[in-house]
Amino acid sequence: MKHNFFCLLVGFLSILSTLSIPAQVAPDPTLLTEINKIKAIDNHAHPLPFLKEGEKDVEFDVPESIPPLAPPVRLRPTNPEYLEAWSFLYGYKYKDTSNAHMRELLALKRRVMNEKGDAYPAWVLDRLGIETMLTNRISLGRGQKTQRFRWVWHTNPLLFPLNNEEAKKSNPQREAGFTTDERWLKDFIAEVGLTKLPDSLDGYLSQLVVPLLERRKRDGAIAVKFYAAYMRSLDFTDVPESDARQVYGKYIKGGVPSGSEYKALQDFLFRRIALECGRIGLAVHIHVGAGAGGYFYNSTANPFLLDSVLNDPNLRKTTFVLIHGGLPFAQATRFLLGKPNVYADFSSQTFLTSTRELSGVIRSWLEFFPEKVLFGTDAYPLTTTVGWEEIGWLTNRSARQALALALTDMMNDGEITRQRASELARMVMRDNAIKLYGLKTR
Ligand SMILES: [Zn+2]
């Protein structure tokens, strides 16, 4: 009996000690309220333009050859958090996702879209407390050509002017990616008034690459985006122009370059585009870390692979933004933020990980380089019922809660004052991005 009581007591005490682990369970409520009111600048997202009934967005017309994505738990349409999103955005009143109720949801959503028309995309931002959403697209659509949506142009297709058949063979996801980029490259060629790619690398740069970048800048783009990690390694070496010129000249009229020849040309093009972006004042966004799809190569998406690019003295006038912050290499990103021209957002971590896990990443970044940390949602259309709006709602809420939690923990540990917590919150949610892109705010 005595022995049993002793066991019970030890058990009780050990439960007590578990409960007293100092990690904050909930954020400081006044701080969270404050953060929820900040009009955010979202550094990375894929909002859709306003679409009329039956219209499809060509940029998100994912080819069927890509194997269906197996999304992690929070992204699955069965995630009960989406019930709240539907209720908040469209007045959905059910607590389930039966087929009949989903049909009703789509009708509700359609009604709101029709009512708002071109104002619909900005209406979504209003509902989320987002002032400006950086919009990753080949071209902006209806309702997006306003200061609320700032253009981040997909410049990725410019990396791949040669025959991509070898790379396409590696897996269906890459095949689809290269096919899409080839289609867009054709559009770029037509846009600058050419009928085919120039015969020389010099012509490619002077007649296509530079004019397009300058045109985008004139048309209001504030950054370009590379999603190269979906197609190759982030290891962009410093290749002499003469080597790149030789590869381009040899294969532009036909033939399949070897892997190493093509990589050399791509490496050269990446750095040259980054250099031009620095010259004309476009930031360079790069996808780093884990990506979507069952064939994504994680090991070649580690942000540390960008070391030689980020250390290139010739590229110090270019601002690089590490999109998604490199999860699961978020601690690598943390150390790259020390370079003067490198920033990062934590988009997609907002839906891949829990709020608590995200708060740990945010805290670790804030403890190093708080002026380099950017809020981002990566809102994108997942299914017909879970669109960029719902993902936007989910990740916007998670991000604000995680930020509040990180700052609360830092206050409790005596690292920052309450006033500094407010300053840091504003920096992450908007001020850092405003400074970085020179945005005019409302
Ligand atoms: Zn994205």
Residues whose N, C-alpha, C, O or C-beta is under 5 A from the ligand:
A	BS01	ZN	D378
